[in-house]
Amino acid sequence: MFSGGPSSPGCLAIKGAGLPARTQLLKAYATSRQGPRRIVLLFVIERDDLFLLFYRPKGDKIGDNVSIKNPAFKNALVKHLAMLRGDISNKAVAEVPLRLP
């Protein structure tokens, strides 16, 4: 979990399915030594918390089309949200405070 909210101008709100109440999916783009990446975060609006759901390479079936219209993304989103719910209920989530410059 990241604290601090989605203040990056590179984050885009995207549609999701089965999201918890008062949350929003955010998509961001990154570049690594291994090439371009797609990042998907779950933003909890009232608490300004971010949960990392995906860090995928461009070029795989999810990273190429991070959209609810993509069946591979939609299925993976349902799976990752279920894992996140389990981690939260088992208190298996660590907070990483973000410090803005």
VOKE-249275 format. One record per atom (N, C-alpha, C, O): atom name; x, z, y; residue in three letters. Coordinates in steps of 0.02 Angstrom, whole numbers, plus 50000, padded with zeros to 5 digits. Example, Ala and Ser with C-alpha at 12.3 -4.5 7.8 and 13.67 -1.06 7.14 Angstrom:
// residues 2
N:50660:50390:49716:ala
CA:50615:50390:49775:ala
C:50660:50390:49835:ala
O:50712:50423:49834:ala
N:50642:50354:49888:ser
CA:50684:50357:49947:ser
C:50645:50394:50002:ser
O:50670:50402:50057:ser
END
This chain:
// residues 101
N:50042:50000:49942:met
CA:50000:50000:50000:met
C:50045:50000:50062:met
O:50095:50035:50064:met
N:50027:49961:50111:phe
CA:50063:49958:50173:phe
C:50017:49987:50228:phe
O:49958:49971:50230:phe
N:50044:50027:50272:ser
CA:50005:50053:50328:ser
C:50025:50015:50390:ser
O:50083:49998:50400:ser
N:49976:50001:50432:gly
CA:49993:49969:50495:gly
C:49949:49912:50514:gly
O:49949:49893:50572:gly
N:49911:49883:50469:gly
CA:49864:49831:50486:gly
C:49895:49762:50489:gly
O:49957:49756:50489:gly
N:49853:49711:50492:pro
CA:49877:49642:50490:pro
C:49893:49615:50559:pro
O:49859:49571:50584:pro
N:49944:49642:50590:ser
CA:49959:49622:50659:ser
C:50001:49558:50663:ser
O:50012:49532:50718:ser
N:50023:49532:50606:ser
CA:50063:49472:50607:ser
C:50022:49411:50626:ser
O:49968:49401:50598:ser
N:50046:49370:50673:pro
CA:50008:49311:50691:pro
C:50006:49260:50635:pro
O:49968:49212:50639:pro
N:50047:49268:50583:gly
CA:50048:49221:50528:gly
C:49997:49235:50474:gly
O:49993:49198:50425:gly
N:49956:49287:50482:cys
CA:49904:49303:50432:cys
C:49840:49267:50449:cys
O:49818:49265:50507:cys
N:49809:49239:50398:leu
CA:49745:49205:50405:leu
C:49693:49240:50362:leu
O:49707:49255:50304:leu
N:49634:49253:50389:ala
CA:49580:49282:50349:ala
C:49552:49227:50303:ala
O:49541:49170:50325:ala
N:49542:49244:50240:ile
CA:49513:49196:50192:ile
C:49454:49229:50157:ile
O:49448:49290:50156:ile
N:49412:49188:50127:lys
CA:49354:49212:50090:lys
C:49376:49238:50022:lys
O:49424:49214:49993:lys
N:49338:49288:49998:gly
CA:49351:49315:49932:gly
C:49287:49329:49895:gly
O:49233:49322:49924:gly
N:49292:49349:49833:ala
CA:49234:49366:49792:ala
C:49245:49435:49762:ala
O:49301:49450:49740:ala
N:49194:49476:49761:gly
CA:49199:49542:49731:gly
C:49242:49590:49770:gly
O:49270:49637:49742:gly
N:49248:49580:49836:leu
CA:49290:49623:49877:leu
C:49256:49690:49888:leu
O:49194:49693:49894:leu
N:49294:49744:49892:pro
CA:49265:49808:49911:pro
C:49234:49804:49981:pro
O:49255:49762:50022:pro
N:49186:49847:49995:ala
CA:49155:49849:50061:ala
C:49206:49862:50115:ala
O:49254:49899:50105:ala
N:49196:49831:50173:arg
CA:49238:49839:50232:arg
C:49312:49821:50220:arg
O:49357:49855:50245:arg
N:49321:49767:50181:thr
CA:49389:49741:50170:thr
C:49389:49667:50186:thr
O:49337:49635:50190:thr
N:49449:49640:50195:gln
CA:49458:49569:50210:gln
C:49520:49545:50173:gln
O:49570:49581:50169:gln
N:49518:49485:50147:leu
CA:49577:49454:50118:leu
C:49616:49419:50173:leu
O:49587:49386:50216:leu
N:49681:49427:50171:leu
CA:49726:49394:50218:leu
C:49777:49353:50179:leu
O:49803:49375:50128:leu
N:49790:49293:50205:lys
CA:49841:49249:50174:lys
C:49897:49240:50224:lys
O:49886:49231:50284:lys
N:49958:49243:50199:ala
CA:50017:49232:50241:ala
C:50065:49186:50204:ala
O:50063:49180:50142:ala
N:50108:49155:50241:tyr
CA:50158:49109:50214:tyr
C:50227:49141:50223:tyr
O:50240:49173:50273:tyr
N:50269:49131:50173:ala
CA:50337:49158:50176:ala
C:50385:49105:50149:ala
O:50366:49060:50113:ala
N:50448:49113:50167:thr
CA:50501:49071:50140:thr
C:50553:49116:50109:thr
O:50574:49166:50139:thr
N:50574:49099:50049:ser
CA:50625:49138:50014:ser
C:50681:49090:49994:ser
O:50676:49030:50004:ser
N:50733:49117:49966:arg
CA:50788:49074:49942:arg
C:50764:49028:49886:arg
O:50793:48975:49875:arg
N:50711:49049:49852:gln
CA:50684:49009:49798:gln
C:50630:48960:49822:gln
O:50602:48922:49781:gln
N:50616:48959:49886:gly
CA:50567:48912:49913:gly
C:50507:48946:49945:gly
O:50506:49007:49952:gly
N:50457:48907:49965:pro
CA:50398:48934:49999:pro
C:50356:48978:49953:pro
O:50352:48967:49893:pro
N:50326:49029:49983:arg
CA:50284:49077:49947:arg
C:50218:49085:49983:arg
O:50212:49072:50043:arg
N:50167:49106:49945:arg
CA:50102:49123:49972:arg
C:50090:49197:49958:arg
O:50100:49221:49902:arg
N:50069:49234:50009:ile
CA:50057:49305:50003:ile
C:49983:49317:50017:ile
O:49955:49290:50064:ile
N:49951:49358:49975:val
CA:49881:49377:49986:val
C:49878:49453:49987:val
O:49902:49487:49942:val
N:49848:49479:50041:leu
CA:49842:49550:50052:leu
C:49768:49569:50057:leu
O:49727:49529:50080:leu
N:49751:49628:50035:leu
CA:49684:49656:50045:leu
C:49690:49705:50103:leu
O:49727:49753:50099:leu
N:49653:49692:50156:phe
CA:49653:49734:50216:phe
C:49592:49779:50216:phe
O:49536:49755:50213:phe
N:49604:49845:50218:val
CA:49550:49894:50223:val
C:49539:49907:50297:val
O:49580:49940:50329:val
N:49485:49881:50324:ile
CA:49474:49878:50397:ile
C:49475:49946:50430:ile
O:49509:49955:50480:ile
N:49438:49994:50403:glu
CA:49431:50059:50437:glu
C:49495:50100:50436:glu
O:49503:50145:50478:glu
N:49539:50087:50388:arg
CA:49599:50128:50382:arg
C:49663:50092:50401:arg
O:49717:50122:50401:arg
N:49659:50028:50418:asp
CA:49718:49988:50433:asp
C:49769:49989:50376:asp
O:49829:49992:50388:asp
N:49745:49987:50314:asp
CA:49789:49985:50256:asp
C:49790:49914:50228:asp
O:49740:49879:50228:asp
N:49848:49895:50203:leu
CA:49857:49830:50170:leu
C:49881:49842:50098:leu
O:49925:49883:50086:leu
N:49851:49805:50052:phe
CA:49873:49807:49982:phe
C:49896:49737:49962:phe
O:49859:49689:49971:phe
N:49956:49733:49936:leu
CA:49983:49669:49914:leu
C:49949:49650:49848:leu
O:49953:49687:49799:leu
N:49916:49592:49847:leu
CA:49884:49568:49786:leu
C:49924:49512:49753:leu
O:49930:49510:49692:leu
N:49951:49466:49793:phe
CA:49988:49408:49766:phe
C:50050:49394:49807:phe
O:50050:49401:49869:phe
N:50102:49373:49773:tyr
CA:50162:49344:49804:tyr
C:50181:49286:49758:tyr
O:50218:49295:49709:tyr
N:50154:49227:49773:arg
CA:50158:49171:49727:arg
C:50199:49114:49756:arg
O:50198:49103:49817:arg
N:50235:49077:49714:pro
CA:50271:49018:49738:pro
C:50223:48961:49751:pro
O:50173:48952:49715:pro
N:50238:48923:49802:lys
CA:50202:48860:49811:lys
C:50225:48816:49753:lys
O:50284:48813:49738:lys
N:50178:48783:49721:gly
CA:50196:48742:49664:gly
C:50167:48768:49599:gly
O:50172:48734:49548:gly
N:50135:48828:49599:asp
CA:50099:48849:49540:asp
C:50024:48843:49553:asp
O:50004:48830:49609:asp
N:49984:48852:49502:lys
CA:49912:48838:49508:lys
C:49876:48884:49556:lys
O:49822:48868:49580:lys
N:49905:48942:49572:ile
CA:49875:48988:49621:ile
C:49906:48977:49689:ile
O:49871:48972:49739:ile
N:49972:48974:49692:gly
CA:50007:48968:49756:gly
C:49994:48902:49792:gly
O:50000:48900:49854:gly
N:49977:48850:49755:asp
CA:49963:48785:49788:asp
C:49898:48785:49826:asp
O:49891:48750:49877:asp
N:49849:48825:49803:asn
CA:49783:48824:49834:asn
C:49754:48894:49834:asn
O:49713:48912:49791:asn
N:49775:48935:49882:val
CA:49750:49003:49889:val
C:49682:49000:49923:val
O:49676:49008:49984:val
N:49631:48987:49882:ser
CA:49563:48978:49907:ser
C:49514:48999:49852:ser
O:49528:48989:49793:ser
N:49458:49029:49872:ile
CA:49408:49050:49823:ile
C:49379:48991:49787:ile
O:49348:48999:49733:ile
N:49387:48931:49814:lys
CA:49363:48870:49781:lys
C:49408:48849:49722:lys
O:49388:48808:49681:lys
N:49468:48878:49719:asn
CA:49515:48864:49664:asn
C:49498:48913:49607:asn
O:49508:48973:49614:asn
N:49475:48888:49549:pro
CA:49457:48932:49494:pro
C:49514:48977:49471:pro
O:49502:49035:49452:pro
N:49575:48952:49471:ala
CA:49633:48993:49450:ala
C:49642:49052:49498:ala
O:49656:49108:49476:ala
N:49636:49039:49563:phe
CA:49643:49093:49612:phe
C:49585:49142:49605:phe
O:49597:49203:49605:phe
N:49524:49118:49599:lys
CA:49466:49162:49594:lys
C:49472:49208:49533:lys
O:49459:49268:49539:lys
N:49491:49181:49475:asn
CA:49500:49222:49415:asn
C:49556:49273:49423:asn
O:49548:49331:49403:asn
N:49611:49253:49453:ala
CA:49667:49299:49464:ala
C:49647:49353:49515:ala
O:49668:49410:49508:ala
N:49608:49335:49565:leu
CA:49586:49383:49615:leu
C:49544:49438:49582:leu
O:49554:49497:49596:leu
N:49497:49418:49540:val
CA:49455:49468:49505:val
C:49499:49514:49464:val
O:49488:49575:49464:val
N:49548:49486:49429:lys
CA:49593:49526:49387:lys
C:49635:49574:49429:lys
O:49641:49633:49412:lys
N:49663:49549:49484:his
CA:49706:49591:49526:his
C:49667:49645:49563:his
O:49692:49700:49572:his
N:49605:49630:49583:leu
CA:49563:49682:49615:leu
C:49547:49737:49565:leu
O:49546:49796:49583:leu
N:49534:49719:49502:ala
CA:49520:49769:49450:ala
C:49582:49813:49438:ala
O:49576:49874:49430:ala
N:49641:49782:49436:met
CA:49703:49820:49427:met
C:49714:49867:49486:met
O:49735:49924:49477:met
N:49701:49843:49547:leu
CA:49709:49885:49607:leu
C:49662:49944:49605:leu
O:49682:50001:49619:leu
N:49599:49932:49587:arg
CA:49551:49988:49582:arg
C:49575:50040:49532:arg
O:49570:50100:49545:arg
N:49601:50017:49475:gly
CA:49628:50063:49425:gly
C:49688:50102:49451:gly
O:49693:50162:49440:gly
N:49733:50068:49485:asp
CA:49792:50101:49514:asp
C:49771:50154:49565:asp
O:49799:50209:49567:asp
N:49722:50137:49607:ile
CA:49699:50185:49658:ile
C:49667:50246:49624:ile
O:49682:50303:49643:ile
N:49624:50234:49575:ser
CA:49591:50292:49543:ser
C:49641:50334:49502:ser
O:49629:50393:49493:ser
N:49695:50304:49478:asn
CA:49746:50341:49442:asn
C:49801:50368:49488:asn
O:49850:50397:49465:asn
N:49792:50359:49553:lys
CA:49841:50380:49603:lys
C:49910:50352:49589:lys
O:49961:50386:49596:lys
N:49911:50288:49569:ala
CA:49974:50253:49554:ala
C:49991:50204:49610:ala
O:50013:50148:49596:ala
N:49980:50225:49671:val
CA:49993:50183:49730:val
C:50041:50221:49776:val
O:50029:50279:49792:val
N:50094:50188:49797:ala
CA:50141:50219:49843:ala
C:50132:50188:49913:ala
O:50122:50128:49920:ala
N:50135:50230:49964:glu
CA:50128:50206:50032:glu
C:50196:50185:50060:glu
O:50246:50220:50051:glu
N:50197:50128:50093:val
CA:50257:50103:50126:val
C:50239:50095:50200:val
O:50207:50046:50219:val
N:50260:50142:50243:pro
CA:50243:50135:50314:pro
C:50279:50076:50346:pro
O:50339:50066:50334:pro
N:50243:50038:50385:leu
CA:50273:49982:50421:leu
C:50285:50003:50493:leu
O:50242:50032:50526:leu
N:50344:49987:50516:arg
CA:50361:50002:50586:arg
C:50366:49937:50623:arg
O:50407:49893:50607:arg
N:50326:49931:50674:leu
CA:50328:49870:50714:leu
C:50381:49876:50768:leu
O:50391:49930:50795:leu
N:50416:49821:50783:pro
CA:50470:49825:50833:pro
C:50443:49839:50902:pro
O:50482:49844:50950:pro
END
